[in-house]
Amino acid sequence: MKNKMKLALVASTAVLAVASQAQSIGSACGCPDVSLRPTVNLSALADGSGNLPVGNTTLNCANLYTMNTKVYVPDGGDLFIEPGTVIKIADNSGINANALIVTRGGQIWANGSESCPIIFTSTADGLDGNYAVTNRG
């Protein structure tokens, strides 16, 4: 339940962030412009089953992260997401929906703010304010 509350906080932070200036996301906390961040596929950090390594995994705002599958924070794993981090997830639905899943015994640590948000969005989002917050995927 605790992890669900943390994910809800992350999601609400993302909604607040959509109205912000796209390229300057995270500038208040020293992050580079989004357009200058190299893209890292979060799925590539996971093993063949989609599990992130047991122990600590940190996502920071120096990169733009993408996902195109389910990625799991396993039992004994801690995922730290630093303020200003942007994670874009490829749209998919139903049983094949792409998702970040925190399993029992795994933990996610994500403390964004209004001035330095953590954003989970679609790969279709250009981060220019034109992608409606009502879009689902």
N, CA, C and O atoms as a GROMACS GRO file, in nm:
protein
  548
    1MET      N    1   0.082  -0.119   0.000
    1MET     CA    2   0.000   0.000   0.000
    1MET      C    3   0.087   0.126   0.000
    1MET      O    4   0.055   0.224  -0.067
    2LYS      N    5   0.196   0.121   0.075
    2LYS     CA    6   0.287   0.234   0.085
    2LYS      C    7   0.345   0.269  -0.053
    2LYS      O    8   0.356   0.386  -0.088
    3ASN      N    9   0.381   0.165  -0.129
    3ASN     CA   10   0.438   0.189  -0.262
    3ASN      C   11   0.334   0.246  -0.357
    3ASN      O   12   0.368   0.328  -0.442
    4LYS      N   13   0.206   0.205  -0.343
    4LYS     CA   14   0.101   0.260  -0.427
    4LYS      C   15   0.083   0.408  -0.400
    4LYS      O   16   0.060   0.487  -0.492
    5MET      N   17   0.095   0.446  -0.274
    5MET     CA   18   0.082   0.587  -0.238
    5MET      C   19   0.198   0.667  -0.298
    5MET      O   20   0.178   0.779  -0.343
    6LYS      N   21   0.318   0.609  -0.297
    6LYS     CA   22   0.434   0.678  -0.354
    6LYS      C   23   0.416   0.695  -0.505
    6LYS      O   24   0.448   0.800  -0.560
    7LEU      N   25   0.364   0.591  -0.572
    7LEU     CA   26   0.341   0.601  -0.716
    7LEU      C   27   0.233   0.703  -0.748
    7LEU      O   28   0.242   0.774  -0.848
    8ALA      N   29   0.130   0.711  -0.663
    8ALA     CA   30   0.025   0.811  -0.683
    8ALA      C   31   0.083   0.952  -0.671
    8ALA      O   32   0.045   1.041  -0.746
    9LEU      N   33   0.176   0.971  -0.576
    9LEU     CA   34   0.242   1.099  -0.561
    9LEU      C   35   0.324   1.132  -0.685
    9LEU      O   36   0.323   1.246  -0.731
   10VAL      N   37   0.393   1.034  -0.738
   10VAL     CA   38   0.472   1.055  -0.860
   10VAL      C   39   0.380   1.093  -0.975
   10VAL      O   40   0.411   1.184  -1.051
   11ALA      N   41   0.268   1.024  -0.988
   11ALA     CA   42   0.175   1.053  -1.097
   11ALA      C   43   0.116   1.193  -1.084
   11ALA      O   44   0.103   1.264  -1.184
   12SER      N   45   0.081   1.234  -0.962
   12SER     CA   46   0.026   1.368  -0.945
   12SER      C   47   0.132   1.474  -0.972
   12SER      O   48   0.100   1.581  -1.023
   13THR      N   49   0.256   1.446  -0.939
   13THR     CA   50   0.365   1.538  -0.971
   13THR      C   51   0.378   1.552  -1.122
   13THR      O   52   0.405   1.661  -1.172
   14ALA      N   53   0.360   1.443  -1.195
   14ALA     CA   54   0.370   1.446  -1.340
   14ALA      C   55   0.260   1.533  -1.401
   14ALA      O   56   0.284   1.606  -1.497
   15VAL      N   57   0.139   1.526  -1.345
   15VAL     CA   58   0.029   1.608  -1.395
   15VAL      C   59   0.062   1.756  -1.377
   15VAL      O   60   0.037   1.835  -1.468
   16LEU      N   61   0.116   1.793  -1.263
   16LEU     CA   62   0.155   1.932  -1.240
   16LEU      C   63   0.261   1.977  -1.338
   16LEU      O   64   0.264   2.093  -1.379
   17ALA      N   65   0.346   1.887  -1.376
   17ALA     CA   66   0.461   1.922  -1.459
   17ALA      C   67   0.425   1.948  -1.605
   17ALA      O   68   0.500   2.016  -1.674
   18VAL      N   69   0.313   1.895  -1.652
   18VAL     CA   70   0.279   1.909  -1.793
   18VAL      C   71   0.268   2.056  -1.832
   18VAL      O   72   0.300   2.094  -1.944
   19ALA      N   73   0.222   2.138  -1.739
   19ALA     CA   74   0.204   2.280  -1.770
   19ALA      C   75   0.335   2.357  -1.767
   19ALA      O   76   0.339   2.474  -1.808
   20SER      N   77   0.441   2.296  -1.721
   20SER     CA   78   0.569   2.367  -1.710
   20SER      C   79   0.639   2.375  -1.844
   20SER      O   80   0.599   2.309  -1.940
   21GLN      N   81   0.743   2.454  -1.852
   21GLN     CA   82   0.823   2.465  -1.973
   21GLN      C   83   0.895   2.332  -1.997
   21GLN      O   84   0.967   2.284  -1.909
   22ALA      N   85   0.876   2.275  -2.113
   22ALA     CA   86   0.925   2.141  -2.141
   22ALA      C   87   1.076   2.129  -2.135
   22ALA      O   88   1.128   2.045  -2.061
   23GLN      N   89   1.146   2.208  -2.209
   23GLN     CA   90   1.290   2.190  -2.218
   23GLN      C   91   1.362   2.226  -2.089
   23GLN      O   92   1.475   2.182  -2.066
   24SER      N   93   1.299   2.307  -2.005
   24SER     CA   94   1.365   2.347  -1.881
   24SER      C   95   1.322   2.262  -1.762
   24SER      O   96   1.345   2.301  -1.648
   25ILE      N   97   1.262   2.148  -1.788
   25ILE     CA   98   1.222   2.059  -1.679
   25ILE      C   99   1.344   2.024  -1.597
   25ILE      O  100   1.443   1.972  -1.649
   26GLY      N  101   1.337   2.052  -1.469
   26GLY     CA  102   1.448   2.021  -1.379
   26GLY      C  103   1.555   2.126  -1.372
   26GLY      O  104   1.654   2.108  -1.300
   27SER      N  105   1.540   2.237  -1.444
   27SER     CA  106   1.645   2.339  -1.442
   27SER      C  107   1.662   2.398  -1.302
   27SER      O  108   1.771   2.442  -1.267
   28ALA      N  109   1.554   2.398  -1.223
   28ALA     CA  110   1.562   2.452  -1.087
   28ALA      C  111   1.653   2.369  -0.997
   28ALA      O  112   1.699   2.417  -0.894
   29CYS      N  113   1.678   2.244  -1.036
   29CYS     CA  114   1.765   2.159  -0.955
   29CYS      C  115   1.891   2.118  -1.031
   29CYS      O  116   1.955   2.017  -0.999
   30GLY      N  117   1.926   2.198  -1.133
   30GLY     CA  118   2.053   2.177  -1.203
   30GLY      C  119   2.051   2.074  -1.314
   30GLY      O  120   2.157   2.030  -1.358
   31CYS      N  121   1.934   2.035  -1.361
   31CYS     CA  122   1.924   1.936  -1.468
   31CYS      C  123   1.944   2.003  -1.605
   31CYS      O  124   1.907   2.119  -1.622
   32PRO      N  125   2.002   1.931  -1.700
   32PRO     CA  126   2.017   1.987  -1.835
   32PRO      C  127   1.882   1.994  -1.907
   32PRO      O  128   1.787   1.927  -1.866
   33ASP      N  129   1.874   2.073  -2.013
   33ASP     CA  130   1.753   2.076  -2.095
   33ASP      C  131   1.721   1.934  -2.141
   33ASP      O  132   1.812   1.855  -2.168
   34VAL      N  133   1.593   1.903  -2.151
   34VAL     CA  134   1.551   1.770  -2.193
   34VAL      C  135   1.609   1.734  -2.329
   34VAL      O  136   1.647   1.619  -2.353
   35SER      N  137   1.616   1.831  -2.418
   35SER     CA  138   1.666   1.805  -2.554
   35SER      C  139   1.814   1.766  -2.556
   35SER      O  140   1.862   1.710  -2.655
   36LEU      N  141   1.886   1.794  -2.448
   36LEU     CA  142   2.028   1.761  -2.442
   36LEU      C  143   2.058   1.630  -2.370
   36LEU      O  144   2.172   1.585  -2.366
   37ARG      N  145   1.956   1.569  -2.314
   37ARG     CA  146   1.976   1.446  -2.236
   37ARG      C  147   1.984   1.324  -2.328
   37ARG      O  148   1.900   1.308  -2.417
   38PRO      N  149   2.084   1.238  -2.309
   38PRO     CA  150   2.089   1.114  -2.387
   38PRO      C  151   1.975   1.022  -2.343
   38PRO      O  152   1.934   1.021  -2.227
   39THR      N  153   1.924   0.944  -2.438
   39THR     CA  154   1.815   0.852  -2.409
   39THR      C  155   1.870   0.718  -2.361
   39THR      O  156   1.959   0.660  -2.422
   40VAL      N  157   1.814   0.671  -2.249
   40VAL     CA  158   1.852   0.541  -2.193
   40VAL      C  159   1.725   0.457  -2.184
   40VAL      O  160   1.626   0.500  -2.125
   41ASN      N  161   1.728   0.337  -2.243
   41ASN     CA  162   1.614   0.248  -2.234
   41ASN      C  163   1.618   0.178  -2.098
   41ASN      O  164   1.707   0.098  -2.072
   42LEU      N  165   1.521   0.210  -2.013
   42LEU     CA  166   1.515   0.152  -1.879
   42LEU      C  167   1.505   0.000  -1.887
   42LEU      O  168   1.556  -0.070  -1.799
   43SER      N  169   1.442  -0.050  -1.990
   43SER     CA  170   1.430  -0.195  -2.008
   43SER      C  171   1.567  -0.261  -2.022
   43SER      O  172   1.585  -0.376  -1.982
   44ALA      N  173   1.664  -0.188  -2.077
   44ALA     CA  174   1.799  -0.243  -2.096
   44ALA      C  175   1.874  -0.255  -1.963
   44ALA      O  176   1.972  -0.329  -1.955
   45LEU      N  177   1.830  -0.185  -1.861
   45LEU     CA  178   1.892  -0.196  -1.728
   45LEU      C  179   1.845  -0.320  -1.654
   45LEU      O  180   1.903  -0.360  -1.554
   46ALA      N  181   1.736  -0.381  -1.705
   46ALA     CA  182   1.677  -0.498  -1.640
   46ALA      C  183   1.734  -0.627  -1.700
   46ALA      O  184   1.794  -0.626  -1.807
   47ASP      N  185   1.714  -0.737  -1.627
   47ASP     CA  186   1.757  -0.867  -1.678
   47ASP      C  187   1.656  -0.919  -1.780
   47ASP      O  188   1.562  -0.846  -1.815
   48GLY      N  189   1.672  -1.039  -1.827
   48GLY     CA  190   1.585  -1.097  -1.928
   48GLY      C  191   1.440  -1.112  -1.885
   48GLY      O  192   1.351  -1.124  -1.969
   49SER      N  193   1.416  -1.112  -1.754
   49SER     CA  194   1.279  -1.123  -1.702
   49SER      C  195   1.217  -0.987  -1.674
   49SER      O  196   1.103  -0.979  -1.629
   50GLY      N  197   1.292  -0.881  -1.699
   50GLY     CA  198   1.240  -0.746  -1.674
   50GLY      C  199   1.270  -0.693  -1.536
   50GLY      O  200   1.224  -0.584  -1.500
   51ASN      N  201   1.346  -0.770  -1.455
   51ASN     CA  202   1.378  -0.727  -1.320
   51ASN      C  203   1.499  -0.635  -1.317
   51ASN      O  204   1.603  -0.666  -1.376
   52LEU      N  205   1.486  -0.522  -1.248
   52LEU     CA  206   1.602  -0.438  -1.222
   52LEU      C  207   1.692  -0.512  -1.124
   52LEU      O  208   1.645  -0.604  -1.057
   53PRO      N  209   1.818  -0.477  -1.114
   53PRO     CA  210   1.908  -0.547  -1.022
   53PRO      C  211   1.861  -0.535  -0.876
   53PRO      O  212   1.805  -0.433  -0.836
   54VAL      N  213   1.885  -0.641  -0.798
   54VAL     CA  214   1.861  -0.634  -0.654
   54VAL      C  215   1.965  -0.538  -0.599
   54VAL      O  216   2.081  -0.541  -0.640
   55GLY      N  217   1.924  -0.454  -0.507
   55GLY     CA  218   2.012  -0.348  -0.456
   55GLY      C  219   1.959  -0.215  -0.506
   55GLY      O  220   1.839  -0.198  -0.526
   56ASN      N  221   2.048  -0.121  -0.526
   56ASN     CA  222   2.008   0.014  -0.563
   56ASN      C  223   2.022   0.040  -0.712
   56ASN      O  224   2.125   0.009  -0.772
   57THR      N  225   1.917   0.097  -0.771
   57THR     CA  226   1.920   0.149  -0.908
   57THR      C  227   1.876   0.294  -0.897
   57THR      O  228   1.774   0.324  -0.835
   58THR      N  229   1.952   0.384  -0.957
   58THR     CA  230   1.919   0.526  -0.950
   58THR      C  231   1.896   0.581  -1.090
   58THR      O  232   1.978   0.561  -1.180
   59LEU      N  233   1.784   0.651  -1.108
   59LEU     CA  234   1.755   0.722  -1.231
   59LEU      C  235   1.775   0.870  -1.202
   59LEU      O  236   1.719   0.923  -1.106
   60ASN      N  237   1.855   0.937  -1.285
   60ASN     CA  238   1.880   1.079  -1.259
   60ASN      C  239   1.842   1.163  -1.380
   60ASN      O  240   1.815   1.111  -1.489
   61CYS      N  241   1.840   1.292  -1.359
   61CYS     CA  242   1.792   1.383  -1.462
   61CYS      C  243   1.894   1.411  -1.572
   61CYS      O  244   1.866   1.488  -1.663
   62ALA      N  245   2.011   1.350  -1.565
   62ALA     CA  246   2.109   1.367  -1.672
   62ALA      C  247   2.068   1.289  -1.796
   62ALA      O  248   2.119   1.315  -1.906
   63ASN      N  249   1.975   1.193  -1.781
   63ASN     CA  250   1.928   1.109  -1.891
   63ASN      C  251   1.779   1.127  -1.912
   63ASN      O  252   1.708   1.172  -1.823
   64LEU      N  253   1.732   1.090  -2.031
   64LEU     CA  254   1.590   1.079  -2.061
   64LEU      C  255   1.564   0.929  -2.073
   64LEU      O  256   1.621   0.864  -2.160
   65TYR      N  257   1.480   0.875  -1.986
   65TYR     CA  258   1.456   0.731  -1.983
   65TYR      C  259   1.333   0.695  -2.066
   65TYR      O  260   1.234   0.768  -2.067
   66THR      N  261   1.340   0.581  -2.134
   66THR     CA  262   1.227   0.527  -2.207
   66THR      C  263   1.202   0.384  -2.160
   66THR      O  264   1.292   0.318  -2.108
   67MET      N  265   1.080   0.338  -2.179
   67MET     CA  266   1.043   0.200  -2.146
   67MET      C  267   0.956   0.146  -2.259
   67MET      O  268   0.871   0.219  -2.310
   68ASN      N  269   0.976   0.021  -2.297
   68ASN     CA  270   0.892  -0.040  -2.399
   68ASN      C  271   0.848  -0.181  -2.359
   68ASN      O  272   0.819  -0.265  -2.444
   69THR      N  273   0.843  -0.206  -2.228
   69THR     CA  274   0.801  -0.335  -2.175
   69THR      C  275   0.767  -0.316  -2.026
   69THR      O  276   0.770  -0.204  -1.975
   70LYS      N  277   0.736  -0.425  -1.959
   70LYS     CA  278   0.718  -0.418  -1.814
   70LYS      C  279   0.856  -0.424  -1.748
   70LYS      O  280   0.941  -0.504  -1.787
   71VAL      N  281   0.878  -0.338  -1.649
   71VAL     CA  282   1.002  -0.338  -1.573
   71VAL      C  283   0.963  -0.352  -1.425
   71VAL      O  284   0.874  -0.282  -1.377
   72TYR      N  285   1.032  -0.441  -1.356
   72TYR     CA  286   0.998  -0.472  -1.217
   72TYR      C  287   1.109  -0.427  -1.122
   72TYR      O  288   1.228  -0.441  -1.151
   73VAL      N  289   1.067  -0.371  -1.008
   73VAL     CA  290   1.158  -0.349  -0.897
   73VAL      C  291   1.140  -0.472  -0.809
   73VAL      O  292   1.036  -0.487  -0.745
   74PRO      N  293   1.240  -0.561  -0.804
   74PRO     CA  294   1.221  -0.690  -0.738
   74PRO      C  295   1.232  -0.681  -0.585
   74PRO      O  296   1.271  -0.579  -0.529
   75ASP      N  297   1.197  -0.791  -0.521
   75ASP     CA  298   1.216  -0.805  -0.377
   75ASP      C  299   1.362  -0.776  -0.346
   75ASP      O  300   1.451  -0.838  -0.404
   76GLY      N  301   1.388  -0.684  -0.255
   76GLY     CA  302   1.525  -0.648  -0.221
   76GLY      C  303   1.583  -0.539  -0.307
   76GLY      O  304   1.697  -0.497  -0.287
   77GLY      N  305   1.505  -0.492  -0.405
   77GLY     CA  306   1.552  -0.385  -0.493
   77GLY      C  307   1.500  -0.250  -0.449
   77GLY      O  308   1.387  -0.239  -0.400
   78ASP      N  309   1.581  -0.147  -0.465
   78ASP     CA  310   1.542  -0.010  -0.437
   78ASP      C  311   1.563   0.072  -0.563
   78ASP      O  312   1.673   0.073  -0.619
   79LEU      N  313   1.458   0.139  -0.609
   79LEU     CA  314   1.467   0.227  -0.725
   79LEU      C  315   1.458   0.371  -0.675
   79LEU      O  316   1.356   0.412  -0.619
   80PHE      N  317   1.564   0.447  -0.698
   80PHE     CA  318   1.568   0.588  -0.661
   80PHE      C  319   1.549   0.670  -0.788
   80PHE      O  320   1.622   0.652  -0.885
   81ILE      N  321   1.451   0.759  -0.787
   81ILE     CA  322   1.427   0.848  -0.901
   81ILE      C  323   1.448   0.990  -0.851
   81ILE      O  324   1.374   1.040  -0.768
   82GLU      N  325   1.551   1.054  -0.905
   82GLU     CA  326   1.588   1.187  -0.858
   82GLU      C  327   1.498   1.294  -0.919
   82GLU      O  328   1.443   1.274  -1.028
   83PRO      N  329   1.481   1.407  -0.849
   83PRO     CA  330   1.401   1.517  -0.902
   83PRO      C  331   1.450   1.560  -1.040
   83PRO      O  332   1.570   1.561  -1.067
   84GLY      N  333   1.356   1.596  -1.127
   84GLY     CA  334   1.389   1.640  -1.262
   84GLY      C  335   1.397   1.529  -1.364
   84GLY      O  336   1.417   1.555  -1.483
   85THR      N  337   1.382   1.404  -1.320
   85THR     CA  338   1.393   1.289  -1.410
   85THR      C  339   1.266   1.276  -1.494
   85THR      O  340   1.155   1.296  -1.445
   86VAL      N  341   1.284   1.241  -1.622
   86VAL     CA  342   1.173   1.219  -1.714
   86VAL      C  343   1.179   1.075  -1.764
   86VAL      O  344   1.284   1.029  -1.810
   87ILE      N  345   1.065   1.005  -1.753
   87ILE     CA  346   1.055   0.867  -1.800
   87ILE      C  347   0.939   0.861  -1.899
   87ILE      O  348   0.825   0.890  -1.863
   88LYS      N  349   0.969   0.824  -2.024
   88LYS     CA  350   0.868   0.812  -2.128
   88LYS      C  351   0.841   0.664  -2.153
   88LYS      O  352   0.933   0.585  -2.174
   89ILE      N  353   0.713   0.628  -2.152
   89ILE     CA  354   0.674   0.488  -2.168
   89ILE      C  355   0.596   0.473  -2.298
   89ILE      O  356   0.504   0.549  -2.326
   90ALA      N  357   0.636   0.374  -2.379
   90ALA     CA  358   0.567   0.346  -2.505
   90ALA      C  359   0.424   0.302  -2.477
   90ALA      O  360   0.399   0.220  -2.389
   91ASP      N  361   0.330   0.358  -2.553
   91ASP     CA  362   0.189   0.324  -2.534
   91ASP      C  363   0.164   0.179  -2.570
   91ASP      O  364   0.213   0.128  -2.671
   92ASN      N  365   0.088   0.114  -2.486
   92ASN     CA  366   0.045  -0.022  -2.506
   92ASN      C  367  -0.070  -0.042  -2.409
   92ASN      O  368  -0.078   0.028  -2.308
   93SER      N  369  -0.158  -0.134  -2.435
   93SER     CA  370  -0.273  -0.150  -2.345
   93SER      C  371  -0.302  -0.297  -2.320
   93SER      O  372  -0.242  -0.386  -2.380
   94GLY      N  373  -0.397  -0.318  -2.232
   94GLY     CA  374  -0.440  -0.453  -2.199
   94GLY      C  375  -0.334  -0.530  -2.123
   94GLY      O  376  -0.255  -0.472  -2.048
   95ILE      N  377  -0.332  -0.660  -2.143
   95ILE     CA  378  -0.239  -0.747  -2.072
   95ILE      C  379  -0.094  -0.717  -2.109
   95ILE      O  380  -0.002  -0.748  -2.032
   96ASN      N  381  -0.073  -0.658  -2.226
   96ASN     CA  382   0.062  -0.625  -2.270
   96ASN      C  383   0.106  -0.484  -2.235
   96ASN      O  384   0.208  -0.437  -2.285
   97ALA      N  385   0.030  -0.415  -2.150
   97ALA     CA  386   0.061  -0.277  -2.115
   97ALA      C  387   0.202  -0.266  -2.055
   97ALA      O  388   0.243  -0.348  -1.973
   98ASN      N  389   0.273  -0.164  -2.097
   98ASN     CA  390   0.405  -0.137  -2.041
   98ASN      C  391   0.385  -0.071  -1.906
   98ASN      O  392   0.294   0.011  -1.889
   99ALA      N  393   0.469  -0.105  -1.810
   99ALA     CA  394   0.450  -0.053  -1.675
   99ALA      C  395   0.577  -0.067  -1.593
   99ALA      O  396   0.662  -0.152  -1.620
  100LEU      N  397   0.587   0.018  -1.493
  100LEU     CA  398   0.690   0.005  -1.390
  100LEU      C  399   0.619  -0.054  -1.270
  100LEU      O  400   0.528   0.007  -1.214
  101ILE      N  401   0.661  -0.173  -1.230
  101ILE     CA  402   0.592  -0.248  -1.126
  101ILE      C  403   0.685  -0.268  -1.008
  101ILE      O  404   0.796  -0.320  -1.022
  102VAL      N  405   0.640  -0.225  -0.890
  102VAL     CA  406   0.716  -0.245  -0.768
  102VAL      C  407   0.659  -0.369  -0.700
  102VAL      O  408   0.545  -0.367  -0.653
  103THR      N  409   0.738  -0.476  -0.696
  103THR     CA  410   0.689  -0.601  -0.639
  103THR      C  411   0.702  -0.599  -0.487
  103THR      O  412   0.769  -0.513  -0.430
  104ARG      N  413   0.636  -0.693  -0.424
  104ARG     CA  414   0.643  -0.703  -0.278
  104ARG      C  415   0.789  -0.716  -0.236
  104ARG      O  416   0.862  -0.801  -0.286
  105GLY      N  417   0.830  -0.632  -0.143
  105GLY     CA  418   0.969  -0.633  -0.096
  105GLY      C  419   1.058  -0.536  -0.172
  105GLY      O  420   1.171  -0.510  -0.129
  106GLY      N  421   1.010  -0.482  -0.284
  106GLY     CA  422   1.082  -0.380  -0.357
  106GLY      C  423   1.038  -0.242  -0.310
  106GLY      O  424   0.931  -0.228  -0.251
  107GLN      N  425   1.119  -0.142  -0.336
  107GLN     CA  426   1.084  -0.007  -0.293
  107GLN      C  427   1.118   0.094  -0.402
  107GLN      O  428   1.214   0.077  -0.478
  108ILE      N  429   1.037   0.200  -0.407
  108ILE     CA  430   1.064   0.310  -0.498
  108ILE      C  431   1.074   0.437  -0.414
  108ILE      O  432   0.993   0.459  -0.323
  109TRP      N  433   1.173   0.518  -0.444
  109TRP     CA  434   1.199   0.642  -0.373
  109TRP      C  435   1.199   0.754  -0.476
  109TRP      O  436   1.289   0.762  -0.560
  110ALA      N  437   1.098   0.840  -0.470
  110ALA     CA  438   1.084   0.945  -0.570
  110ALA      C  439   1.026   1.070  -0.504
  110ALA      O  440   0.910   1.071  -0.463
  111ASN      N  441   1.107   1.173  -0.492
  111ASN     CA  442   1.064   1.296  -0.426
  111ASN      C  443   1.083   1.415  -0.519
  111ASN      O  444   1.180   1.489  -0.507
  112GLY      N  445   0.989   1.432  -0.612
  112GLY     CA  446   0.991   1.549  -0.698
  112GLY      C  447   0.924   1.665  -0.627
  112GLY      O  448   0.873   1.650  -0.516
  113SER      N  449   0.925   1.780  -0.692
  113SER     CA  450   0.858   1.897  -0.638
  113SER      C  451   0.797   1.975  -0.754
  113SER      O  452   0.820   1.941  -0.870
  114GLU      N  453   0.722   2.078  -0.724
  114GLU     CA  454   0.661   2.158  -0.829
  114GLU      C  455   0.768   2.222  -0.917
  114GLU      O  456   0.751   2.229  -1.039
  115SER      N  457   0.876   2.268  -0.857
  115SER     CA  458   0.981   2.332  -0.936
  115SER      C  459   1.078   2.233  -0.998
  115SER      O  460   1.152   2.268  -1.090
  116CYS      N  461   1.080   2.111  -0.948
  116CYS     CA  462   1.170   2.009  -1.001
  116CYS      C  463   1.096   1.873  -1.002
  116CYS      O  464   1.125   1.786  -0.919
  117PRO      N  465   1.001   1.857  -1.096
  117PRO     CA  466   0.915   1.738  -1.096
  117PRO      C  467   0.982   1.613  -1.150
  117PRO      O  468   1.083   1.619  -1.220
  118ILE      N  469   0.922   1.502  -1.117
  118ILE     CA  470   0.953   1.373  -1.180
  118ILE      C  471   0.836   1.348  -1.273
  118ILE      O  472   0.720   1.355  -1.231
  119ILE      N  473   0.865   1.318  -1.399
  119ILE     CA  474   0.759   1.304  -1.498
  119ILE      C  475   0.757   1.165  -1.557
  119ILE      O  476   0.858   1.117  -1.609
  120PHE      N  477   0.641   1.099  -1.548
  120PHE     CA  478   0.613   0.976  -1.620
  120PHE      C  479   0.515   1.016  -1.729
  120PHE      O  480   0.410   1.072  -1.699
  121THR      N  481   0.546   0.990  -1.854
  121THR     CA  482   0.459   1.029  -1.964
  121THR      C  483   0.475   0.931  -2.080
  121THR      O  484   0.546   0.831  -2.068
  122SER      N  485   0.409   0.959  -2.187
  122SER     CA  486   0.413   0.875  -2.306
  122SER      C  487   0.530   0.914  -2.397
  122SER      O  488   0.575   1.028  -2.396
  123THR      N  489   0.578   0.817  -2.474
  123THR     CA  490   0.680   0.849  -2.572
  123THR      C  491   0.625   0.944  -2.677
  123THR      O  492   0.702   1.010  -2.746
  124ALA      N  493   0.493   0.952  -2.691
  124ALA     CA  494   0.430   1.044  -2.786
  124ALA      C  495   0.429   1.188  -2.735
  124ALA      O  496   0.399   1.280  -2.812
  125ASP      N  497   0.461   1.209  -2.609
  125ASP     CA  498   0.460   1.343  -2.550
  125ASP      C  499   0.588   1.416  -2.590
  125ASP      O  500   0.698   1.374  -2.555
  126GLY      N  501   0.572   1.527  -2.662
  126GLY     CA  502   0.686   1.608  -2.702
  126GLY      C  503   0.736   1.699  -2.591
  126GLY      O  504   0.831   1.775  -2.611
  127LEU      N  505   0.674   1.692  -2.474
  127LEU     CA  506   0.709   1.775  -2.359
  127LEU      C  507   0.706   1.924  -2.394
  127LEU      O  508   0.785   2.003  -2.343
  128ASP      N  509   0.613   1.959  -2.483
  128ASP     CA  510   0.600   2.098  -2.524
  128ASP      C  511   0.467   2.160  -2.479
  128ASP      O  512   0.433   2.271  -2.519
  129GLY      N  513   0.393   2.087  -2.393
  129GLY     CA  514   0.267   2.136  -2.344
  129GLY      C  515   0.149   2.104  -2.432
  129GLY      O  516   0.036   2.139  -2.399
  130ASN      N  517   0.172   2.036  -2.546
  130ASN     CA  518   0.063   2.005  -2.638
  130ASN      C  519   0.003   1.866  -2.619
  130ASN      O  520  -0.093   1.831  -2.687
  131TYR      N  521   0.057   1.787  -2.529
  131TYR     CA  522   0.007   1.652  -2.504
  131TYR      C  523  -0.091   1.663  -2.387
  131TYR      O  524  -0.050   1.695  -2.275
  132ALA      N  525  -0.219   1.637  -2.412
  132ALA     CA  526  -0.322   1.658  -2.312
  132ALA      C  527  -0.303   1.567  -2.189
  132ALA      O  528  -0.268   1.450  -2.203
  133VAL      N  529  -0.327   1.623  -2.071
  133VAL     CA  530  -0.314   1.544  -1.949
  133VAL      C  531  -0.422   1.437  -1.939
  133VAL      O  532  -0.412   1.347  -1.856
  134THR      N  533  -0.525   1.446  -2.022
  134THR     CA  534  -0.631   1.346  -2.021
  134THR      C  535  -0.598   1.224  -2.108
  134THR      O  536  -0.672   1.126  -2.105
  135ASN      N  537  -0.488   1.229  -2.184
  135ASN     CA  538  -0.448   1.114  -2.266
  135ASN      C  539  -0.413   0.997  -2.176
  135ASN      O  540  -0.354   1.014  -2.069
  136ARG      N  541  -0.450   0.881  -2.221
  136ARG     CA  542  -0.420   0.757  -2.147
  136ARG      C  543  -0.352   0.661  -2.242
  136ARG      O  544  -0.376   0.663  -2.363
  137GLY      N  545  -0.266   0.577  -2.185
  137GLY     CA  546  -0.200   0.481  -2.272
  137GLY      C  547  -0.139   0.371  -2.193
  137GLY      O  548  -0.078   0.280  -2.250
   0.00000   0.00000   0.00000
